[in-house]
Amino acid sequence: MNSKRAQAVMASVLAIGGAAVMSGCGDSGESGGGGDGQVTVGFSQATQNHPFRVAMTKGNQQWAKANGIKLVVTDAQDNPAKQVADIQSLMAQSIKVIMVSPNQADPLTPVIKQAISDGIKVLTLDRSVNTEVTQHIGGDNEKIATEVADYLSEQLAGKGNIVEIQGTAGASATIDRHAAFGMELKAEHPGIKVIATQYADYSREPAQKYMDDILQRFGEGKIQGVYAHNDEMALGAIQALERAGRLEEVKVISIDGQKEGIQAVKDRKLIATFAYPFVAPQGIQQALKAAKGEQLPPELVLDSPRIDQSNVDEWVGKGF
């Protein structure tokens, strides 16, 4: 962990479920741009097409409503250009605190730099951008990926061929989950080799199709493990492996801790998943502090416990 992370506040992920509405009501006595004394916070969400993103949005909406905060949410629909326009729209509404969960880092960096320059407080959730913000909140992807490499090597007795299924190209989580995993294998587990890798955009169907192709390329006994950057892609890979009758010979590991992923661990189809925090309600809680003028540490790192056969019974039914 770098020095910045070493100084970060450590916290545990708090799961929030249930339906929520777009905005809260009431008067907090502070203003984040609402004009009537009510705190107003903007939230630029990368997409709503994934359970992780839905849980993030709903969890923050629920807390906002319960605490009298107006939360203005936009959905970029996995389109970086639209997300830039969404952030510009929130800026034009004179909202002084904006949460952003980026689709990709590079396209969003200039507009976020502009927002900061204009005096707007910006909090990034889950994924980061290539400039300093008021606070970044999320799990430590580098640490998680290192632990994935260690655990997978342990399960394979230090030797085997691995297929890596990466998330969205250019996303900070993808970059960190790939780079740290590779570095740890090279440094500590040279007997584990990545023989194929491809982006599957954190989605189940493209991961399944990719795994179908890989199983055609590499016959029985040629693949010992699959590292998927999230549970959705792992579940797609598992479907392909089951259809080919090869799941017994391949150990699959992933990150996120969604309900289906946890159940897959319980069913011994997934050797482990890491419960990645979906930053709710921590995002809106920290945004409220920023709106009130509190000084925030540059990073808030949330815990990401491993879920495997040793503790899966404690997790079944949880997650998002």
N, C-alpha and C positions, 0 to 999 in steps of 0.2 A: 504494500500500500504506500502511495506517495505521501509527502509531508502534508499536502493539502487534505488528503483523506484522513491522515492520522489525527488531524485537529478537528475533524468533523464530529458532529453530534451523532451518537449511535442511538437507534430506536428500534422498536419491534413493529413489524407490520400489523396493522389492525384491520381485520376483514370487516367490510361493511356491505350488507346485502339489501335487497328490497328495492322497490320502485321509488323514484324521486321526481320532483318537478324542477322546472328550469330555474326559478328564482325564488328567493325567500322574501319575507316581509318583516316589518317592524323597524324600529329606529335604534341603532346601536350607539348613537351619540358621536360617531366618527364618520368621516366621509372618504370614500375612495373614488369619487367622481359621480355619485348619484345625484347630488344637488339638493337633496332633501334631508341630509344628515345620515341617510342609510348608506352603509358600505356597499360599493359596487365593485365586483371583480370580474374581469374578462377571463375566458378560458378557451384557448385555441387548441382543439383536439385534432390529432392527426387523422383519425378515422374512427368509425363506429362499427367496423365490420368484423371485429374480433372480440371474444368474451373478455379479454384483459382490458380492452379499451372501454367496453360498456361498463365494466365494474368500476373503472377509474372515474368515469363521468358520473355514474349514478351515486357512487359513494360520496363524491364531493358535493353533488347537488343536494343529497339528503342532509348532509351536515350544514350546508349553507341555509337551507330552508329552516332547519331547526334553530338556527342561531341568527335569523333575521338579516341574512346577507343576500343581496341580489347578485346572482351568478349568471352572466351572459355567456352562453356556450356556442361555439361554432364548430362545424365538422368539415375538415378539409378533404374528406373522402379519398385519402391516400394520394393526394395531388399536392406536391410542394408549392406549385404556383398558386393554387387556391389558398393554401395555408398562409402564404405571404399576403395575399389580398385580405384574408380573414383578420390577420393581425393589424393590417393597416386600417381596416374597418373599425376594430376595437379602439385603436389609437384615435381615430376621428371622432369617437364618442366621448372623448375626454376621460376615459377610464384610466385611473392612475396606477392600478395594479393588474397585471396580466399574467396568468399562468399559461405556459405553452408546453404541450407534449409533442415534440417535433417529429415530423415524418423523416426528414433528412437534415443533417447539420448544415451543410454548405449553402443550400438555397435560402435557409432562414437566417443565417448569420447577419447579413446586411440589415435586414429590417429590424432585427432585435437590437443591433448596435444603434440604430436610429431611435428606437423606443427608449433605450437607456439614455441616449444623448438628450432626448426630450424630457427627461426627468421621470419617466415611467418606471415603476419597479417591475421587474420581470423575474418570474420563477419558472425554471424548466423542470418538468416532471418526467421521470423515467429516462428519456433520452436527452442528451445535451447538445449544445451548439458550440461553434468555434470562437466564442467570445465570453468574457466575464458577464455574469448576470447577478441579480440580487441574491439568489440562492438556487442551487440545483438540489433536487430531492429525488432519491431513488436508491436502488441496490448498487452494490459494487460489482459490476459485471466482470471486471478483471479477476477479482477474488473468486467469484463463482466459477468462472471458466477454469481457473487453476485447480479448484477443488473437483470439478468435473473430470479433468484429466487425471488427477490422482486417484479418484475413486474408480474410474473406468479401468485404469491400469491395474489397480488392485484386483478387480473382478476378473481381469483377463490374465492374471499372473504375469504381468509385464510384457506380454507379447501378443501381437495381433494386428490385423488390417482393419482400418476404420473408414467409414463413410461419414463425412461431415455435411449436414444440411444447414446452410446458413440462412439468416433472415433477410431483411431488406437491405439491398446494396446502399452504402452511404450512410446508414443509420448508425449512431454512436454505439448502440447496444450490439449490433452485428459486428462492428469493427473490434470492439473490446472482447466479445465472446469468441471471436475467431483468433485474434492475435495472442491473447493470453493463453488459450488452450494450446496453440502451436508452440509457443515459447516453453511452456511447462513440459510438453512431450519431449521437445528437443533437449531440454536441460536435465530432466529427471527420468524420462521413460523412453529411451531411444528404441526400445523394442516395439513400440506402438507406432504404426505408420498410417497416415491419412492417404488412402489410395484414390479417393475421388471426393469432389466437393462441388456444390452448386447452390445458388440462391433460390429460395422458394418462398420469399416474401412473407414469412411467418404464417403461411396458410397451409391447410391440410391437403387440398387437392393437388397443387403442384408438387408437394413433397411426395405424395403417393405415386404420382406419375414418374417423378425422378427415380424413386426407389424401384419402381417396375423396370425402368431402363437399366439401372445399375445391376439388378439381379439377372438380367439377360447378359450383361457384359461379364459379370463375375459369377462363376458357377459355385456349386456347393463346396463349402470348406474354404472359400476364398475371402469371405468377409466374417469377421468376428464381432464387430461392434458398429453401432450407429450413434453419432453425437448430433442431435437436433437442437437448434438454438431455442426452440420453444416446444411446448407440449402439443400444440396443434400439428406441427410438422412431424413430431414423433409419432403421433397417432396415425397420420397418413402413412408413414414408413411402416408402422406395425401392420396396417391393413394390407400393404403390399407383401410383406414378409409372411403374413398368415395365408394369404392367397397362394403364395408360392410354396407353402409348407416348410418354410425355413426359419420361422421365429425361434424355434428351440436352439438353433445354432448361433444366433446373433443376439448380443446384449445391447439394448437400446437405452440411452440416457438422455435427459433433456432438462429444460429450465422452465419455470413459470408456476407450477403448483395449481393448475386449474382442476376443477372437480373430476373431469374425465381422466386427466393425467394421474391424479392421485388414485383413482379407481384402477387404472392400468397397473400401477405399482402393486396395489392390493392383489390384483389378478395375476401378478408375476409376468406381465407382458413388458413392463418397463422396469429396469432395475432400480432407477431412482429419478426423482425430479427435485429441483431446488425451488422453494416457494418464493418466487420473485414478487416483491411488493408492488401493488398497483397504485400506490401513493394516494390512497383515500382512507380517511379524510385529511391526511397530513398536508396535502396540497393546499386546501382551502384554509386549514388552521394556520399555516405559515403565511398565507396571503393576507389573512386578517391581521396578523402581527405586523406585517409590512405596511398595511394600510394605516395602522395606528402609530407608525413611525418607529417601531422597535428595530433595533439593529440585529440583523440575522447573520449567523455564520455562513460562509460562502457555500457550504455543502452540508446536507443532512443525509447521512447514510443509513438506510433501513436494513434490517436483518433479513437474511435469505437462508433459512435452515434447509438442510437436506432431508428429503422424505424417502425412506427406503423400507426394507422389510422390518427393520428394528423399531420403527415408530409409526408406520403407516396407519395402524388402527386408531391412532390419536388424531389423524388428519382426514379420514374418510368422511365425506359430506361437507368438508370445509373447502376453502379455495373459492374460486370465482366461476 
